[in-house]
Amino acid sequence: MAQAWNSARGHFVHRFGGDQLDASLLLLPLVGFLPADDPRMSATIDAIERQLGDDGLVWRGARDSAAGAGAFIPCSCWLADCRALQGRRDDATALFKQVLSLRNDVGLLSEMYHPGERRLLGNFPQALSHLALVNTALGLSGPVLQRGGG
């Protein structure tokens, strides 16, 4: 805990002693490390949405303008899961609907989406994106996810 929290930045970081965000930190409440409404976790979730968010979608790390880079679809689902765990169901549902809108004509997702170019990028179809989407759907449809990380 002491190594992963950066008090100067006010959020958890991607590696011990580091200072950068990584959207995989959204998994911390989903695996029960800390409740989503813990003040440190809330600050981290907010920082990810603010710094790595792009038109409602979430980039894995610092936005990379290199060709082939885009928002990482599973991270957007994980953000929706965290918002649901925080009791912010409307925000979670809006994020979920946004991810649903990215699917192609047969309902498939890739690993990334580029909001500016409005197109799917990367490995296609991507099982992790579909798994994250199903988990978010389950969490929003009933008591699968529990507030408080337990």
TASUL-V319180 format. One record per backbone hydrogen bond with DSSP energy under -0.5 kcal/mol. CO is the residue of the C=O (numbers start at 1). NH is the residue of the N-H. Records with the same first field share a line. If there is no record, write none. Layout:
CO = NH, NH
//
This chain:
1 = 5
3 = 17
4 = 13
5 = 7
6 = 10, 11
11 = 6
15 = 18
20 = 14
22 = 25
23 = 26
24 = 27
25 = 28
26 = 30
27 = 31
28 = 33, 34
29 = 32
35 = 38
38 = 42
39 = 43
40 = 44
41 = 45
42 = 46
43 = 47
44 = 48
45 = 49
46 = 50
47 = 51
48 = 52, 53
49 = 53
52 = 59
54 = 57
57 = 54
58 = 72
60 = 23
63 = 65
66 = 69
71 = 73, 113
72 = 75, 76
73 = 76, 77
74 = 78
75 = 79
76 = 80
77 = 81
78 = 82
79 = 83
80 = 84
81 = 85
82 = 86
83 = 88
84 = 87
87 = 89
88 = 92
89 = 93
90 = 94
91 = 95
92 = 96
93 = 97
94 = 98
95 = 99
96 = 100
97 = 101
99 = 102
100 = 103
104 = 107
108 = 104
109 = 125, 126
111 = 73
112 = 121
113 = 71, 115
114 = 118, 119
119 = 114
121 = 111, 112
123 = 111
125 = 127
126 = 130
127 = 131
128 = 132
129 = 133
130 = 134
131 = 135
132 = 136
133 = 137
134 = 138
135 = 139
136 = 140
137 = 141
138 = 142
142 = 144, 145
146 = 149
147 = 150
//
